[in-house]
Amino acid sequence: MEFSKEDIAAVYPKVAATLADALGCDVDQVKLDASLIEDLQAESIDFLDLVFRLERAFKVKIPRGKIIEDARGELSEVEFEQRGVLTEAALIRLKSFLSEVPPERIKSPLKATEIPRLFTPETFCKVVLRAQRAQVMA
Amino acid sequence: MTIDSKLAGKIALVTGGSRGIGRAIVETLAADGADVTFVYRGAAEAANEVVAQATGRGLRVAAEQADVRDAPQCEALVEKIISRHGTIDILVNNAGVVRDGLLVMLSADDVREVIETNLVGTITMSRAVVPTMISRRSGSIVNLSSVAASKGGRGQSNYAASKGGIEAFTRALAVELASRRIRVNAIAPGVIETEMSQAVRDLAGEQVLARILLKRYGQPQEIANAVWFLASQLAGYVTGEVLHVDGGFKMD
């Protein structure tokens, strides 16, 4: 496991508040395992806004496109997707990288453009934790 | 009925503000109560004079040196303004250069310089400013195009391409940002009496004047008025629009 429950819990309240601000919803509606797009009606531009707000709230840098880049990990582009559809290797990789997402939601055929549909508030807790870790290392 | 542009207290960023049309835009927005920071690339003396004159009149105007082609410089500038004022409400992408000449006579640098300053500079500064506007769900961006974007003119292929790109960028960005209540528009000036258009006026003044319906060149202030309108809440229902301010040149 990349981060412990305690790690996630430490950043979650601020991530949830930031999410509520970005989506214009009540913080009580934000659940750790909700799908941001399906349950909270987020649009792609909201993810950008969320990243900008998280950068400010946590004083970290989150390079654009970082989540997808990290999701791919060691896999090359061809190993990850073919004609826009994720490969078997990519699905295995995603299940471990997005361990917060119920594995039954990560099933073939899944298009690369559909990856954001999987994101939950916990995904963004991990984004923040990774950014904090990168900052400490730098 | 009173007409309120609602510009008072708004934070504006204008690129290329030390001379010509840019200077008139800076002074007009500031005169209506906006807090204006303008960017200049090399003309430090002219920039200081604009600030001195404006502050002498009690206006809030500041100058910052930056190259709009350089993304890190744009981002650092935006960060500085946000830390000073909390946000940016209005962005006017005005910085532009001309390197006129017949295509085959243009150097690679003439082409690159014009496209990079006019088009890439507009895109780069917009990229730096848009995040804060998205987060605040409001904002107005006004890009300076030119009559050259829609009206072919000899010796201006590089300039025309850069301005045509700005108009296409304006429309696409308007679509992208509409759901966040950010308006994106452009102004297409005709021939305006500035240093930048001096060469064109010297070279083809008679011919050009003959083709302008109103039979005169425009003044920087007339462009600034149009920018003021699009930047303000008076144009609250206008987005993705290119407003031609050219004395009817485009009709010819």
Interface residues (C-beta under 8 A of the other chain):
Chain A: A22 E43 I45 L48 D49 F52 R53
Chain B: P131 T132 I134 S135 E176 L177 S179 R180
